[in-house]
C-alpha cells in the first residue's frame, strides 16, 4: 500500500511533465472563466493559471497553513476588484476536475493506487483540502466586502451630517431623510466632536427635511441634545413638523432648558446673525 506522501510526489511530477496539457484541460473545463483570463489579470493583477498551480501544490503537499493564507489573500483580491463569486467557484471546481482527470491518467499509466483504500484516502485528502480552500476564500471575501460596505456607509453617513458654520459661534445642522439608530450615533459623534473642536456656542438643528422618527430614535435624539447642553452649547430646533411633534410629545420628550424651538431656519438665522 502506497502512502499519500509517495503518491503526491508522483502526481506533482506528472503535472509538471504535462503542464501544457494540464492548462488546456483546465481552460476547457472553465468555459466562462477561460475567456476572462487576461481581463482578470489586467483588472486585479491576478494570474489565474499561476494561482491554479499554486493551489494544486498546496493541496497535494497538504500545506494547510499556506493553503488558508493563500485563500484569504485570494478572497481579499477578488473582493477588492469586485470579481464575481460565480467565476471563482467555476474556476476552483474546474481545477478540482482537472486535477482528478490527471490523477486518473497517471493511475492508469503507473498504478499509483494499488488498492481501493489508496484511492479513497487520496480522494478524501484532495477534496477536503479544496473545500477548505473554498470555505476560507468565501469567509475572507465576505469579511472584506462587509468591512468595505461599512466604511462606505460610514463615509456617506458622515457626509449626510453637514455642520455648516455661519459665523464664529453659530453653526447649522440640516438633517434630511430617515434617521435610524446607526445614523443617530453618527450625528451624536460628529455633533459633540465639532462643538469641542470649533467652539460652537449655538447649534441650529433644522428638522424640516427629516422623515418620521421611531420611538427609540426620539429617545436617542433627546440624549444628543442633552450632550450638546453638557458641552456648553445651546441647541435650537427648527422645522419641527406637527406629526414629529406629536410623536415627541407622546414619547415624553422634555427638551433641556438650553434647547430652544423656533419655526423656520430662515427666521432663526435672522435672530442669530
Protein Blocks (a to p, Z undefined) as FASTA:
>chain_A
ZZfklmmmmmmmmmmmmmmmmmmmmmmmmmmlmmmmmmmmmmnopafklmmmmmmmmmmn
opaklmmmmmmmmmmmmmmnopafklmmmmmmmmmmmmmmmmmmmmmmnopalbfklmmm
mmmmmmmmmmmmmmmmmmmmmmmmmmmmmmmmmmmmmmmmcccdfbfkbccdddehjddf
klmmmmmmmmmmmmmmnopabdcddfklpccddfklmmmmmmmmmmmmmnopacddehia
fklmmmmmmnopacdfkbccdfbfmlmmmmmZZ
